[in-house]
Amino acid sequence: MPLPFNPIEIATYYLIAVNFLAFALFGIDKARAENGGWRIREDTLLFVAFLGGLPGALAGRSAFRHKTRKRSFNQGLLSVALVQGIALVTVFFIMPAMMETPEERAARHAVERSVTYSGCNEVRAAGKAPLHRGEPGYRSNMDGDGDGTACEDY
């Protein structure tokens, strides 16, 4: 049964909104810092970045030249980036492999084994490079970095 909404579209709108918010918060905090006003807590700025607003936070930090020299804050942004990177790898590479049923795995392997290449040179000569996991001819030993794409361009 199809979903009544498009999750990719909703995620896109969410990321646009949270990045706009992060960018705006940096601008507001910079203006308040210059005018001696009430400041936005660093925890709040980091939390908005953690919620998906890291690109907006980095853009705001750069555009407004705000909190660029504060070492502890920059370490916090780096920590947010590392956590988000690990989460992305988990969601897009590890979880799909874990959620594959034995039947799906067998079907994928059957497709991959339906064509055999001796190596990436043969794949390129056939005009089939790059090969992606689940495509005919894909083998994990041809995928040097384990990202699901074999025989990538140099």
C-alpha positions as CSV (number, residue, x, y, z in Angstrom):
1,M,0.0,0.0,0.0
2,P,1.5,3.3,-1.0
3,L,2.1,6.0,1.6
4,P,-0.4,8.9,1.6
5,F,2.6,11.3,1.6
6,N,6.1,11.3,0.0
7,P,8.7,10.9,2.8
8,I,11.5,12.2,0.6
9,E,9.5,15.4,-0.1
10,I,8.7,15.9,3.6
11,A,12.4,15.3,4.5
12,T,13.5,17.8,1.9
13,Y,11.1,20.5,3.3
14,Y,12.3,19.7,6.8
15,L,15.9,20.0,5.9
16,I,15.3,23.3,4.1
17,A,13.5,24.7,7.2
18,V,16.0,23.5,9.8
19,N,18.9,24.8,7.8
20,F,17.2,28.2,7.3
21,L,16.6,28.3,11.0
22,A,20.2,27.4,11.8
23,F,21.5,30.1,9.4
24,A,19.1,32.7,10.9
25,L,20.0,31.9,14.5
26,F,23.6,32.6,13.7
27,G,22.7,35.9,12.2
28,I,20.4,36.8,15.1
29,D,23.0,35.8,17.7
30,K,25.7,37.8,15.9
31,A,23.5,40.9,15.8
32,R,22.7,40.5,19.5
33,A,26.4,40.0,20.4
34,E,27.3,43.3,18.6
35,N,24.5,45.2,20.4
36,G,24.9,43.7,23.8
37,G,21.6,41.9,23.7
38,W,20.3,38.6,25.0
39,R,22.2,35.8,23.4
40,I,21.2,32.4,22.0
41,R,22.8,29.6,24.0
42,E,25.5,27.6,22.2
43,D,23.7,24.4,23.2
44,T,20.7,25.7,21.2
45,L,22.9,26.4,18.1
46,L,24.5,23.0,18.3
47,F,21.1,21.3,18.9
48,V,19.7,22.9,15.7
49,A,22.8,21.8,13.8
50,F,22.3,18.3,15.2
51,L,18.7,18.2,14.1
52,G,19.9,18.4,10.5
53,G,20.9,22.1,10.3
54,L,24.6,21.6,10.1
55,P,25.0,23.0,6.6
56,G,23.0,26.1,7.6
57,A,25.0,26.5,10.8
58,L,28.3,26.3,8.9
59,A,27.0,28.7,6.3
60,G,25.8,31.1,9.0
61,R,29.0,30.8,10.9
62,S,30.9,31.7,7.8
63,A,28.6,34.4,6.5
64,F,28.3,36.3,9.8
65,R,31.8,35.4,11.0
66,H,30.3,34.3,14.2
67,K,31.9,31.8,16.6
68,T,34.7,31.0,14.2
69,R,37.4,31.4,16.9
70,K,35.6,29.7,19.8
71,R,37.4,26.3,20.0
72,S,34.9,24.5,22.2
73,F,32.0,25.5,19.9
74,N,33.9,24.4,16.8
75,Q,34.7,21.1,18.4
76,G,30.9,20.7,19.1
77,L,30.2,21.3,15.4
78,L,32.8,18.8,14.5
79,S,31.2,16.3,16.8
80,V,27.8,16.9,15.3
81,A,29.3,16.4,11.8
82,L,30.9,13.1,12.9
83,V,27.6,11.8,14.5
84,Q,25.6,12.7,11.4
85,G,28.2,11.1,9.1
86,I,28.0,7.9,11.1
87,A,24.2,8.0,11.0
88,L,24.1,8.5,7.3
89,V,26.5,5.6,6.7
90,T,24.3,3.4,9.0
91,V,21.0,4.4,7.3
92,F,22.1,4.2,3.7
93,F,24.7,1.3,3.8
94,I,24.4,-0.8,6.9
95,M,20.7,-0.9,7.6
96,P,19.5,-1.9,4.1
97,A,21.9,-4.9,4.2
98,M,20.6,-5.9,7.6
99,M,17.0,-5.6,6.6
100,E,17.3,-7.7,3.5
101,T,15.5,-11.0,3.9
102,P,17.2,-14.3,2.9
103,E,14.9,-14.5,-0.1
104,E,15.8,-11.0,-1.2
105,R,19.5,-11.8,-0.7
106,A,19.2,-15.0,-2.8
107,A,17.4,-13.1,-5.6
108,R,20.0,-10.4,-5.6
109,H,22.8,-12.9,-5.7
110,A,21.1,-14.7,-8.6
111,V,21.0,-11.5,-10.6
112,E,24.6,-10.6,-9.7
113,R,25.8,-14.1,-10.8
114,S,23.8,-14.1,-14.0
115,V,26.7,-12.4,-15.7
116,T,30.4,-13.0,-14.9
117,Y,33.3,-10.6,-15.6
118,S,36.9,-11.5,-15.0
119,G,37.6,-8.1,-13.7
120,C,36.9,-4.4,-14.0
121,N,38.8,-4.1,-17.2
122,E,36.4,-6.5,-18.9
123,V,33.4,-4.5,-17.3
124,R,34.8,-1.3,-18.7
125,A,35.4,-2.8,-22.1
126,A,31.8,-4.0,-22.2
127,G,30.6,-0.5,-21.3
128,K,28.9,-1.6,-18.2
129,A,31.0,0.3,-15.6
130,P,30.3,1.1,-12.9
131,L,28.4,-1.9,-11.5
132,H,26.1,-1.4,-8.5
133,R,25.1,-4.0,-5.9
134,G,22.3,-6.1,-7.3
135,E,23.2,-5.6,-11.0
136,P,24.3,-8.5,-13.2
137,G,28.1,-9.0,-12.9
138,Y,28.6,-7.2,-9.6
139,R,30.9,-8.9,-7.2
140,S,32.0,-7.5,-3.8
141,N,35.6,-8.4,-4.5
142,M,35.5,-5.8,-7.4
143,D,34.2,-3.2,-5.0
144,G,37.4,-2.0,-3.3
145,D,35.8,0.5,-0.9
146,G,32.7,-1.5,-0.1
147,D,30.2,1.2,-1.0
148,G,28.1,-0.9,-3.3
149,T,29.7,0.4,-6.5
150,A,32.3,-1.7,-8.3
151,C,34.6,-0.7,-11.1
152,E,34.2,3.0,-10.5
153,D,36.0,5.6,-12.6
154,Y,39.4,6.5,-11.5
